[in-house]
């Protein structure tokens, strides 16, 4: 009988080690899940914001340079058409063109039916 008690105590210790291992595994699983559900989305959001900000800055620089190129072309290639009291017209046309591009871009961003939205929403 003493032998059976010794086995019972030994198996209790094995259960303790098993419970400790299970608790350790549970902790690791919870930590991995928390990282997956919090850290990874934040990293993706950071990348999204970085690329979006860089793209917006480059697009803005491009629009400004195109506007200046259009202004310069109107000033030099139209001969004497915009001399004297009409010297403001190239500036107004360049401003109108820039405003139109900005309005079209804002309308495209605010549009409720953008491509790809239906694919992200799910069933």
N, C-alpha and C positions, 0 to 999 in steps of 0.2 A: 503494500500500500504506500509505503514511503516513496517508492519509485514513481507511482502514479501522481503523487503530489508534486514531486519534483518536475515531472513533465508538464503539469498544469501551470506551475510557476514559470517554467521556461516558455511555454506558449503565450503566457500573459506578456512576458517581455517581448516576444516576437510581435505580438499585437501592438504593444506600445511603439515599437520601431515601425511597424506598418502604419500606425496612426500618425506618427510623426512624419513619415515619408508622404503619406496622403495629404497631411496639412501643408507640407512644403510644396507638394505638387499643386495643390489648390491655390496656394499663394502665388506660385509662378504663373499659373493659368490666369488668375485674376489680373496680375500685373501685365501679362501679355495682352489680355483682352482690353484693358484700360489704355495701353499704348496704341493698340490697333484702332480703337474708337475715338481717341482724343488727339494723340500726337500726330498720327498719320494724316488725318483730315486737315489739321492745322498746317502741316508741311505743304500739302497740296494747295491749300488756300494761299499760303505765302508765295508759292511758285506762280499761281494764277495772278495774284496781285502784282508780282514783279514783272511778269511778261506783259500784263495789261498796261501797267504804268509805262514801261519802256516803249510799247507799241503806240500808246497815245502820245508820248513825247515825240517819237519819230514822225508820226503822222502830222502832229502840229508843226514841227519844223518843216516838213515837206510842204504843207499848205502855205506857210509863211514864205518860203522860198519861191513857190510857184506864183504867189501873189506879187511878190517883188519882181519876178521875171515878167509877168504880164504888165505890170506898171511900167517897167523899163521899156518893154516893147512898144507900149502905147505912146510913151514920151519920145522915142527915137524914130520909130518906123512910120509915124503918121504925117511926117513932114511938118508943115506949118498949120495943120488943122487945129491943134489945141494950143495955139499961142495967144498971148494977151489975156483977155478976160476969160478965155476958155481953158486956161492952164490947170484948173482944178478938176476938169472932167476925167483925166486918167486916174486920179486918186479916187474919185467917186466910183468909177467903174471897177477898179481893183477892190475897193471896199465892198461894193455890191456883189462881186464874184465871191469874195471870201465869206461874206454873210450867207450867200446861197449855199456854198459848200458846207458851212457850219450848220445851217438849218436842215439840210438833207442828212447830214451825219446824225444830228440829234433826233430827227424823225426815225431814222433807221434803228437807232438804239432804243427808242421808246416804243417801237412797234410791238404790239402784243403777240404777233405771230411771226416770230423769228425762226429761221431754219434750225432744226436740232432740238427745239424745246420739247416736242412731243416724244422724242426718243429718250430724254432724261427723266420724264415724269413717271413712266411705268404704267401698269394697267390700272 
